[in-house]
Amino acid sequence: MKISLCLIVWNELQGCQTDVPTLPREEFDEIFAVDGGSTDGTVAYLESCGIPVYRQPKRGLNAAYVHADRMAAGDAVVVFFPKGTLPTGDLRKFR
């Protein structure tokens, strides 16, 4: 089973700077982000970390989930909100 990790973001630069360096990348077959229209440098930061970013075509959290599912190549999609408040180590539990 292939597992995708999707970071759902919207102006989450600070949280991304905290969480992205500690993501257990080896646990996922792909990592990408869905962005709701960030203007604070979030997209540039994620792309500089090698994480593809897809702009969601429709606004709203539900639309972000739908777009994540459409963009994922994996059989399952784990969604994570990089806000710097949750332990990224917990992402290992999904494998």
PECOR-V344877 format. One record per pair of residues at least 12 apart in sequence whose ideal C-beta (glycine too) atoms are under 7 Angstrom apart, sorted by the first residue. I is the first residue (numbers start at 1). J is the second residue. D is the distance in Angstrom with one decimal. If there is no record, write none. Layout:
I&J&D  I&J&D
This chain:
1&75&4.8  1&76&6.4  2&29&4.2  2&73&6.8  2&74&4.1  2&75&5.2  3&28&5.5  3&29&5.8  3&74&5.1  3&76&5.1  3&78&6.3  3&94&6.2  3&95&6.5  4&28&6.5  4&29&6.5  4&30&4.9  4&72&4.0  4&73&6.3  4&74&3.4  4&77&4.8  5&28&4.2  5&31&4.6  5&78&5.1  5&80&6.3  5&91&6.8  6&32&5.9  6&33&6.8  6&34&5.9  6&68&4.1  6&72&6.5  6&77&5.6  6&79&5.1  7&33&4.1  7&80&5.6  7&82&5.3  8&34&5.3  8&64&4.9  8&68&6.7  8&79&5.8  8&81&5.7  9&33&5.5  9&35&5.2  9&38&6.1  9&42&5.3  9&82&6.5  10&35&6.6  10&36&3.7  10&37&6.3  10&38&5.7  11&38&4.9  11&39&6.5  11&40&4.5  11&42&6.1  12&42&5.3  12&82&5.6  12&83&6.3  13&40&4.7  13&41&4.9  13&42&4.7  13&45&5.8  14&84&6.4  15&82&4.5  15&83&4.0  15&84&4.2  16&42&5.8  16&45&5.5  16&46&6.1  16&82&4.8  17&45&6.6  18&84&3.5  19&82&3.9  19&84&5.9  19&88&5.4  20&49&5.3  20&82&6.4  22&88&4.6  23&88&5.4  23&91&6.8  24&88&6.7  24&89&6.9  24&91&5.4  24&92&5.1  27&91&6.3  27&92&5.5  27&95&4.8  29&74&5.5  30&73&5.6  30&74&6.2  31&51&5.6  32&51&6.3  32&52&4.7  32&54&6.5  32&71&6.2  33&46&5.1  33&51&5.6  33&53&4.6  34&54&5.4  34&56&5.3  34&64&5.0  34&67&5.2  34&68&4.9  34&71&6.9  35&53&5.2  35&55&5.4  35&56&6.8  36&56&5.6  36&59&6.6  36&64&6.1  54&67&6.6  54&71&5.1  65&79&6.8  78&91&6.7  78&94&5.0
